[in-house]
Amino acid sequence: MSDHNEKPEDNETVRAVKRARARAEAAAESAKKPINWKAAAGIGIGSAAILGALIYATRNRDKSK
């Protein structure tokens, strides 16, 4: 066998190393930025309010009452 044959295991290994490096870089980047909990809570409450308004607006109303 020749040493120049392409090996699928090598390609998968290279891909796994690249993924691991990307995950490590992303983890390092997220560690640098603190989470703004007030903004996150505001977004969650606002989303719930919009969802509630949409549910209320699309409900069936009985006109006979």
C-alpha distances in whole Angstrom, upper triangle without the diagonal:
4,7,9,8,11,12,16,16,17,19,21,21,22,25,26,27,29,31,32,33,35,36,37,39,41,42,43,45,47,48,50,52,54,55,58,60,63,61,59,62,64,61,61,64,65,62,64,67,66,64,67,69,67,68,71,71,70,71,74,77,80,83,86,86
4,5,6,10,11,15,16,15,18,20,20,21,23,25,25,27,29,30,31,33,35,36,37,39,41,41,43,45,46,48,50,53,54,57,58,62,60,57,61,62,60,60,63,63,61,63,66,65,63,67,68,66,67,71,71,69,71,73,77,80,83,85,86
4,6,8,10,13,14,13,15,18,17,18,21,22,22,24,26,27,28,30,32,32,34,36,37,38,40,42,43,44,46,49,50,54,55,59,57,55,58,60,57,57,61,61,58,61,64,62,61,65,66,64,65,69,69,67,69,72,75,78,81,84,84
4,6,9,13,14,12,14,17,17,17,20,22,22,23,25,27,27,29,31,32,33,35,37,37,39,41,42,43,45,48,49,53,54,57,55,53,57,58,55,56,59,59,57,59,62,61,60,63,65,62,63,67,67,65,68,70,74,77,79,82,83
4,6,10,12,11,12,15,16,16,18,20,21,22,24,26,27,28,30,31,32,34,36,37,38,40,42,43,45,48,49,52,53,56,54,52,55,57,54,54,58,58,55,57,60,59,57,61,63,60,61,65,65,63,65,68,71,74,77,80,80
4,7,9,8,9,12,13,13,15,17,18,19,21,23,23,25,27,28,29,31,33,34,35,37,39,40,42,45,45,48,50,53,51,48,52,53,50,50,54,54,51,54,57,55,54,57,59,57,57,61,61,59,62,64,68,71,73,76,76
4,5,6,7,9,10,11,13,15,16,17,19,21,22,23,25,26,28,29,31,32,34,35,37,39,40,43,43,47,48,51,49,47,50,52,49,49,52,52,50,52,55,53,52,56,57,55,56,60,60,58,60,62,66,69,72,74,75
4,5,5,6,9,10,11,12,14,16,17,18,20,21,23,24,26,27,29,30,32,33,35,37,38,41,41,44,45,48,46,44,47,48,46,45,49,49,46,48,51,50,49,52,54,52,52,56,56,54,56,59,62,65,68,71,71
4,5,5,6,9,10,10,12,14,15,16,18,20,21,22,24,26,27,28,30,31,33,35,37,39,39,43,44,47,45,43,45,47,45,44,48,48,46,48,51,50,48,52,54,52,52,56,56,55,56,59,62,65,68,71,71
4,5,5,6,9,10,11,12,14,15,17,18,20,21,23,24,26,27,29,30,32,33,35,38,38,42,43,46,45,42,45,47,45,45,48,49,46,48,51,50,49,52,54,52,53,57,57,56,58,60,64,67,70,72,72
4,5,5,6,9,10,11,12,14,15,17,18,20,21,23,24,26,27,29,30,32,34,36,37,40,41,44,42,40,43,45,42,42,46,46,43,46,49,47,46,50,51,49,50,54,54,53,55,57,61,64,67,69,70
4,5,5,6,9,10,10,12,14,15,16,18,20,21,22,24,26,27,28,31,32,34,35,38,39,42,40,38,41,43,40,40,43,44,41,43,46,45,44,47,49,47,48,51,52,50,52,55,58,61,64,67,67
4,5,5,6,9,10,10,12,14,15,16,18,20,21,23,24,26,27,29,31,33,34,37,38,42,40,38,41,43,40,40,44,44,42,44,47,46,45,48,50,49,49,53,53,52,54,57,60,63,66,69,69
4,5,5,6,9,10,11,12,14,15,17,18,20,21,23,24,26,27,29,32,33,36,38,41,39,37,40,42,39,39,43,43,41,43,47,45,45,48,50,48,49,53,53,52,54,57,60,63,66,69,69
4,5,5,6,9,10,11,12,14,15,16,18,20,21,22,24,26,27,30,30,34,35,38,36,34,37,39,36,36,40,40,38,40,43,42,41,44,46,44,45,49,49,48,50,53,56,60,62,65,65
4,5,5,6,9,10,11,12,14,15,16,18,20,21,22,25,26,29,29,32,33,37,35,33,36,38,35,35,39,39,37,39,42,41,40,44,46,44,45,48,49,48,50,53,56,59,62,65,64
4,5,5,6,9,10,11,12,14,15,16,18,20,21,23,25,27,28,32,33,37,35,33,36,38,36,36,40,40,38,40,44,43,42,45,47,46,47,50,51,50,52,55,58,61,64,67,67
4,5,5,6,9,10,11,12,14,15,16,18,20,21,23,26,27,30,32,35,33,31,34,36,34,34,38,38,36,38,41,40,40,43,45,44,45,48,49,48,50,53,56,60,62,65,65
4,5,5,6,9,10,10,12,14,15,16,18,20,21,24,24,28,29,32,30,28,31,33,31,31,35,35,33,35,38,37,37,40,42,40,41,45,45,45,47,50,53,56,59,62,61
4,5,5,6,9,10,10,12,14,15,16,19,20,23,24,27,28,32,30,28,31,33,31,31,35,36,34,36,39,39,38,41,43,42,43,46,47,46,48,51,54,58,61,63,63
4,5,5,6,9,10,10,12,14,15,17,19,22,23,26,28,31,30,28,31,33,31,32,36,36,34,37,40,39,39,42,44,43,44,47,48,47,49,53,56,59,62,65,64
4,5,5,6,9,10,10,12,14,16,17,20,21,24,26,29,27,25,29,30,28,29,32,33,31,34,36,36,35,39,40,39,41,44,44,44,46,49,52,56,58,61,61
4,5,5,6,9,10,10,12,14,16,18,19,22,23,27,25,23,26,28,26,27,30,31,29,31,35,34,34,37,39,38,39,42,43,43,44,48,51,54,57,60,59
4,5,5,6,9,10,11,13,15,17,19,22,24,27,26,24,27,30,28,28,32,33,31,34,37,36,36,39,41,40,42,45,46,45,47,51,54,57,60,62,62
4,5,5,6,9,10,11,13,16,18,21,23,26,25,23,27,29,27,28,31,32,31,33,36,35,36,39,40,40,41,44,45,45,47,51,53,57,59,62,61
4,5,5,6,8,10,11,14,15,18,20,23,21,20,23,25,23,24,28,28,27,29,32,32,32,35,37,36,37,40,41,41,43,47,49,53,55,58,58
4,5,5,6,9,10,12,13,17,19,22,21,19,23,25,23,24,27,28,27,29,32,32,32,35,37,37,38,41,42,42,44,47,50,53,56,59,58
4,6,5,7,9,12,14,17,20,23,22,21,24,26,25,26,29,30,29,32,34,34,35,37,39,39,41,43,44,45,47,50,53,56,59,62,60
4,5,5,7,10,12,15,18,21,19,19,22,24,22,24,27,28,27,30,32,32,32,35,37,37,38,41,42,42,44,48,50,54,56,59,58
4,5,5,8,9,12,14,18,17,15,19,21,19,20,24,25,24,26,29,29,29,32,34,34,35,38,39,40,42,45,47,51,53,56,55
4,6,7,9,13,15,18,18,17,20,22,22,22,25,27,26,28,31,31,32,34,36,37,38,40,42,42,44,48,50,53,56,59,57
4,7,10,13,15,18,18,17,21,22,22,23,26,27,27,29,32,32,33,35,37,37,39,41,42,43,45,49,51,55,57,60,59
4,6,9,12,15,14,14,17,19,18,20,23,23,24,26,28,28,30,32,33,34,36,38,39,40,42,46,48,51,53,56,55
4,6,9,12,12,12,15,16,17,18,20,22,22,24,26,27,28,30,32,33,34,36,37,39,40,44,46,50,52,55,53
4,6,9,9,8,11,13,13,14,17,18,18,20,22,23,24,26,28,29,31,32,34,35,37,40,42,46,48,51,49
4,6,6,6,9,10,11,13,15,16,17,19,20,22,23,25,26,27,29,31,32,34,35,39,41,44,46,49,47
4,5,5,6,8,10,10,12,14,15,17,18,20,21,22,24,26,27,29,30,32,33,37,38,42,44,47,45
4,5,5,6,9,10,11,12,14,15,16,18,20,21,22,24,26,27,28,30,32,36,37,40,42,45,43
4,5,5,6,9,10,10,12,14,15,16,18,20,21,23,24,26,27,29,30,34,36,39,41,44,42
4,5,5,6,9,10,11,13,14,16,17,18,20,21,23,24,26,27,29,33,34,38,40,43,41
4,5,5,6,8,10,11,12,14,15,17,18,20,21,23,24,26,27,31,32,36,38,41,39
4,5,5,6,8,10,10,12,14,15,16,18,20,21,22,24,26,30,31,34,36,39,37
4,6,5,6,9,10,11,12,14,15,17,18,20,21,23,24,28,30,33,35,38,37
4,5,5,6,9,10,11,12,14,15,17,18,20,21,23,27,28,32,34,37,35
4,5,5,6,9,10,11,12,14,15,16,18,20,21,25,26,30,32,35,33
4,5,5,6,9,10,11,12,14,15,16,18,20,24,25,29,31,34,32
4,5,5,6,9,10,11,12,14,15,17,19,22,24,28,30,33,32
4,5,5,6,9,10,11,12,14,15,17,20,22,25,28,31,29
4,5,5,6,9,10,11,12,14,16,19,20,24,26,29,27
4,5,5,6,9,10,10,12,14,18,20,23,25,28,27
4,5,5,6,9,10,11,12,16,18,22,24,27,26
4,5,5,6,9,10,11,15,16,19,22,24,23
4,5,5,6,9,10,14,15,18,20,23,22
4,5,5,6,9,12,14,18,20,23,22
4,6,5,6,10,12,16,18,21,20
4,6,6,9,10,13,16,19,18
4,6,9,10,13,15,18,18
4,7,9,13,15,18,18
4,6,10,12,15,15
4,7,9,12,13
4,6,9,9
4,6,6
4,6
4
